[in-house]
Amino acid sequence: MERRGGILLHPTSLPGPGGIGDLGAPAHRWIDWLASSGCRRWQVLPLGPTGYGDSPYQSPSSHAGNPLLISLEALLDDGMLKEADLAGRPAFPNGRVDYASVIDYKDGLLTRASERFTRGEVPRWEEEYQGYIRAEAGWLDDYALFAAMKRRHQGAAWTNWEPALARRQAAALRRAEREAEADIQTEKVRQFIFERQWARLRKVCAAKGVAIVGDLPIFVAHDSVDVWVHPELFFLDSEGSPTVVAGVPPDFFTPEGQRWGNPLYRWSVMRKDGFAWWIDRLRATLRRVDEVRLDHFLGFHAYWEIQADAPTAVVGRWVPGPSAELLEAIRSAVGSLPIIAEDLGVVTRGVIELRDRFELPGMKILQFAFTGGADNEFLPHHYPRRCVVYTGTHDNDTSVGWYENAPEVERDACRRYLGVDGHDIAWDLIRSAWASAADLAMAPLQDVLSLGSESRMNLPGRPDGNWTWRFLPDQLTEELAARLEDLNSHCGRI
């Protein structure tokens, strides 16, 4: 890894007129600002369509892009929408995403744009589109049908569709394809538009010297095209429902553990074809980003198995994962492992050995550093070069919020270790992270802006109200970029 600094910011948090961040002009201005700050990494959350609780970690597809990130203004410039289409835009709230309102607003306009494209009103893209749907048919055909059927079933989970369709019987699939032909075409066009806009933004990143760090959840949502198409790869009953689900056991922060509810993999079945599904999934992610944060890396060594009917994660068992066998297969197929291992939680010797065998950088969270004394592994004096230090992640409170809510003994340990009085705590942590030996230092934009708990992105275990934070256009100033550029320069991260 190169010695670099970067910012964690999901595209939904960008400003803009559509009620949610998108891939249009504000995203391009964000990259300009990021590059001017001397940062060379932009980390995002999973880019797929969101699922339960508007979470990017509960996507209905491991390949598709999120249509809500499509810029309507860019569609206007490209001739797929007209000025009149954007008239009467709702008064969206500032600083947060109201997902229900955004979906209601953007869905109809995206359908209108797709219909215009299908009618041939944007002929210059037709050849490119045909090439796209041929190249991506391996996942796109199934996803477009799945998304169309979700619409026709008012969002019901695929296990609640008519049994023949839920079980993908050939006659039922052919009938669904005939009846939903227009809807299927609309879904394919949306994916094509997303891919064009994302590719345009990624080209800007490359020109500015900014690499994109993506995020790959270890598990997939049960109500997803992945499970519907490949039920044999998961522990499901005869009706398609999970028999066991994923989560983590109780700890100091969560006395009942976390019951995520994702179906667990049949690793013995995946092993038979050399983990082809996993390799295809990682390749798809790497077509959009330069590096990947591999979420819940611990689960590849051993994962917490919970009975599907258990209400909490208290009762469960550790089950061995595919470990080195999977990573060897991926490295052999992909040629390298541009992976950051999210190795937080119950880190056993086996997890450490697996991470180090493949020379993967692990993660350090600076907010975790100020309990337990000088031996705390999250204190910067313990960091190896091959790691990524974060002031906090999307699952943590902002650094200001953390400091304001931490016990005084922890706050005192933080002040004494950093040699500060705590009045500028977010930047105190940023300076410590940037000055550390870690090859990559990252901070959420909320910390760069010194924002409090009201700007937190996610509170694990909370079913709703997450993923809504957005920054305002005037918050990114030249002075702030200069402050960050100076830090990058002095800490050798440019």
N, C-alpha and C positions, 0 to 999 in steps of 0.2 A: 504494500500500500504506500501511496505517497502521503506526505505530511500535509494535510489540508484541513480547512474548516468548512462548515456547512450549516444549513438551516432546514429544520423540519417544518413543512407547511403543506397541508393537503390542498389540492386545487379548489375544493368546495369553500375554503376559507378566503379565497381571493375576493376583492371587491368587484363591483359591476352592477348593471341595472336589472339583471334578471332574477334577483332574489337568492342567487347562489353563485359562487365562483365558477368560472368557466374557462375555456381554452382560448378565448379571444384576446382583444387588445390589452386588458388589465394583466393577463398572464404574461404577455410579452413584455410589458412594462416591469413586472415583477422580476423577470429574468435580467433585464437591464440593470435594475437596482441591485440585485444579488451579485451580479458580476462586478459592479462598481464598488461593492463592499469587500472585494477580495475573496469572497467565499467561492469555492469551486465544487461544492456538492449541494444538490437540492434533493431532500428526501420527501417522498410522498407516502401516503397510505395506499392500500390496494385500490386499483383504478376501475374495478368492475362495478356493475350495477349494484346498488345497495339493497339489502334485504331487511329482515326483522329489526325493528328499532332504528332504521335508517343507517345501519352499521355497514361499513365497507368490508367488515370481516364476516358478514353473513350474506355473501353474494349468491345469486342464482346461477352464476357461471364463473368458471375459473379462467375463461378466455375472453369474454365479452368486455367491452368498455362501457362506462356509465354514460348513457345518453343525456343525463341531466348536466353533464359537463360540456355539452355542445354549445358553442357560442351562437346565439340567434343573430347578433350583429354581423358575425362572419357569414352566416347564411344569407343575410341581406346583401352583403357585398358580392357574394357569389351568385346571386340571382335566384336563390331558392326560396326566399321570402321577399315580400314587398313592404314598403313603408307602412301601408295601411294595416298589414298583419300585426305590426308592433304597436299600433295605436291602442290606447286604453289599457296600458300595462298596469297591473295592480300596484298599490303602494306597499311594497315589501318593507319589512322592518330593517333598520340599519344594524349592522353588527352581528346578525345571526341569520340562520337559515330556517324558514318556516317550510318544512318539507312538503306538507300537504298542499299549501298554496302554490309552491313552485311546481310540483308535479301536475297540479290541475292546470296551471298556466302553460308550461312548456310542452306538455304531452300533445296537446292539440296542435301547437305550432310545428312541432317536429313531424307530426303526421302530415300536416299540410305541405311541408317542405318535401317530405318523402314522396307524396303523391305527385307533386310537380316534377320531381326528378323522374319518377316512373313514367309519366306521360311524355317524357322526352324534352322537357323545357330547358334542360341544362345538357345539351348533347355533347359538349366538349369533354365531359367526364365519362361518357358511356363506355368507352373502351377500357378506361382505367377501372371502372366499376366491375365490368365483366371479368377482368383479370383478377380483381380482388376476390370475388365470390368463388372463382375457380380455385384460387390458391388457398382460401380459408374454408373450403367446403367441409373438411374433416370435422370441424366443430361448428361452423356457422349454420349449416343446414339444420342440425339438431337444436341449436340454441334458438334460431328464429321460429321453429315450430313450437318449442317449449314456451317461449315468450308469448306467442300468439295464443296458445292454449290457455296460458295463465290469464290472459285478458278475457277470453271467452268463458272462463270459469270464475270470473270476478275475483281473481287473485287466490283462489283456493289452492292448497297444496296438491301436488300431483297425485298423492295417495288418495285424495278425495275425488279424483276424476272417475269417469266410468271405467270399470275394471279392465276392459279390453285396451283402452288407451293408456291407462296407468302401467299396464304390463307390456306395452309396446307391441301388441299383436299386429302383424303386417297389414291386415285388412283395415284395422282401426287407424293405423298411421296413414295409409293411403287416403282414406276418407277425410281425415283431418287436414291433410295437405291440400286436397281439392277444395274443401269448404273454407279454409282459411288462407287461400292463396294470396289475397291482397294484403292481409295482415303479416304474413310471412315475408312478403316483399318489403313491406314497410320496416320490419325489424332489420332486414339485411341492409337496407339503405342507411338506417340510423347507425349501424356499426361501421359502414363505409365512411360516413361523414365524421364520426368520432375519430376513426383512424387517420383520416386526412388532416383533421385539425391537430391531433396529437403529434403527428409526424412533422407538421409545420412548426409546432412549438419546440419539438425536440431538436430540429435543425437549428433553431435560434440558440438553444442551449449549447449545442456543439460549437457554433460559431463564437460563442462567448467563453468557451472553455469550461462550461458547467456540466458536470456529469450528474445523471439522475440516479438516485438510489430508490428502488422500488421496495415493495413489501409483499411477501408471499405467506399467507396464513398456512399453518400446517394442515388444518382440517378444512373441509368444505361444508356448506350448509346442506341439511337434509333435503330441503325444498329447493333443489338445484337441478339443472340439466345434467350435471355430472353424475349424480346419484340415480336420476331417472334413466339415463342411457346405460350406465354401468352398475347396476345393482349387485352384480356378482363380486364387485370389489369392496363391498361394505357388509357389515354385520346387520342384516335386515331379516325380518320375519316374512312369512308368505304374503302378507299384505303390503310389504314394502316399508314398514315402520322399523326404526332402529331397535335392536335388542340390547345393545350397550351403547353408551355415549361418552363423549370426552369431557374433561374438566381437570381441575387440580384439587388436591386434598386441602383440608383446613390448614391455615397458618396464622401468624400473629395478627394479620390484617383482616382475614376472612375466616371466622370461627366455623362456618359451615362449608368452607371451601368454595369453589366456583364450579357450578354445573353448567357447562357451555351448551351441551345438548347435541353437538355435532356427531354424526355417525362415525364409528371407528372403522379403520381399514382392515381388510383381510390381507395382511401382508403376505401370507403364504400363497394367495392367489396372484397377487401382484408380482411376486418373485418369479413365477413361471414364464413370463414374457420379458424378463429383465427390467421390470418396473417401467414399462413403456408409457403408462398413463402419467406417471410422475415426471418422466423425462420430457414428454410432450408439454406438460403444464409449465415446467420451468423454462423451456424454450420459448413458449408463448410470452411469458413474462419478460424474458430477456430481449425479445424483439421490441419492447417498449422502453426498457430502462437499461442502464449500464451495469448496475450492481443490484443485488437483492438482499434485503434483510429477511432472513428465514425465521419466521415467527415460531416461538415455542420449540426451539432446537432441542430442548431436553426430551421432547416426545419421540425423537428419532432413536434415542437410546432406550428410554422406557417411558410409558405413558400411563396415566391414571384412568382405569376403566370403571365406569359406573353403570349399574343396571338401569335400563331406560325408564323403569317405573319408580326409581328412587327420587325423592323430592329435592335432595341436596347432594353434595359431593362428599359428605362425611364418610359414608361407607363405600369402599371401592377397593381396587387392588392395582398394584404395579404390574404391568405386562411389558416384556421386552419388545423393543422396536426393531426396525431393520438395521439400524446402526450403520457400520462401515459398508455393508453390502450395498445399500442404496446409494451412498455417496460415491462409491467406486463406480457404480453403474452410470451415475450422472456424469462424473468426470470423464469416463470413457466415451460417452455419447456426445457431450457438449464440448469437451476439450479443455475445460478449466472449471474452476469453482469461484466465480465472482460473487461470493456469499458472505454476508455478515451474520454470524450465529447469535440469535437472541437467546443467550444462555442465562436467563434470569430465573430465579426460583430455587428449587431443590437441586443444586448443582453437586452431583456426586463425582467421584473420581472417574467413573466410566464416561460421564459427559465431558469432563475435561480432556480425557485421553482421546475421545472421538474428535473433539474440536481441534486439538493440537495435532493429531495425526494428519489431518487435512489442511493444517496451517490456516485455519479460519479465524479471523478476528472475532473476539467476543465483545460483549457490551459492558460498560461501566456506567452506573447512574450516580451522579454526584450528590443528589438529594439523599441517597441511602448511606452516605459516608460518615455521618456524625453521631453514630451510636456505637457503643462497644469499644471505644478507645482506639489506640494506635494500630491495632491489628486488623481493623475493619478493611476488607479487601477493596472497598470502593473509595478509599482515600487515595488521592493522586500519587502519593509517594510509592504506592504498590503497583502502579500501572506498567505493564509491558508496552513496548512500542506497538505490537500487533493487537490493537484493540480499538474500539470506538467508544469515546466518552460522551455522554449526554448530560446536560444539566438536568433534564427530565425528558420523559417521552409523552406520547399522546395519552397514555394511561395514568400519568402522574398529574398532580396539581401543578399549576405554574409555580415557578420558583418563589415568586413573591407570596403566593397563596400558601405554599408549603411552609415558608419561614414564619408567616403570621400565625399559622395554626400548629406549628411544632411545639413540643414541650420546651420549657425554658432551658432545661439541661442540654437539649439537642441544639438549640439556638446558640447557647453559650459556647458549646464545643465548635460549632461552625465559625463563629466570630473569632475565637482564639486560634483555630487552625489557619484561617485565611488572613488573620491579622487585620480585621476590618471592624467597623462599628455596626454594620448591618443596614445602614440607611439606603444603600444601593445594592441590595443583596443579589438581585438577578444578574447584574453585571459582575459582581464579585465572583459568583459561580462561573460565569462565562469566562472571565479572565483565568480562573484556576484551571478550567477545562482546557482552554487554548494553550496555556503554558505547560501543560502536562506532557509526558512522553508519548501519549497516545497518538498514533498516526492520524487518526481522524477525530476531530472535535465537533460536536453537533449541539445545537440549541433550538428548541421550538421558537418560532417567531414571537410567541407571547413573551418569552423571556427577554428577547432582544428589545421588545417594547416595554418591558418592566410592568406587565399587566398582572392583575390579581386573579383570585379564584373564579370570578365571574367569567373569565375567558378560558376556563379549562375546557379541553376538547372532549374528554371521556372520563366517566367515573365507572370503573368496572363493577358489574353487578346491578347497576341502575338500568332499568328496562327502557327508559325513554329520556329525552332531553339531552342526549349526547350528540356529538358531531355537528353542532350548529354554529360554532364560533366563526366569525369573519372579521378581518381587519378593515379599517376605513382607509380610503385612498391617501388622505393627508397624514397618515401615521408613518409612512415611509419617507423620510426626509433625507436630503443630501448630508446633513450633519450626522445623522445616525449611520448612514453608509460610511462616512469618513471615519467615524469612531470605530466601526467594525474593521474597516480596511487598515487602520493603524494597528489594531490588535493582531490581525492576520499577519501584517508585515513584521511586527516586533517578535511574534512567536514563530516565525519561519514557516508560515502556512500559505505563502504565496509562491 
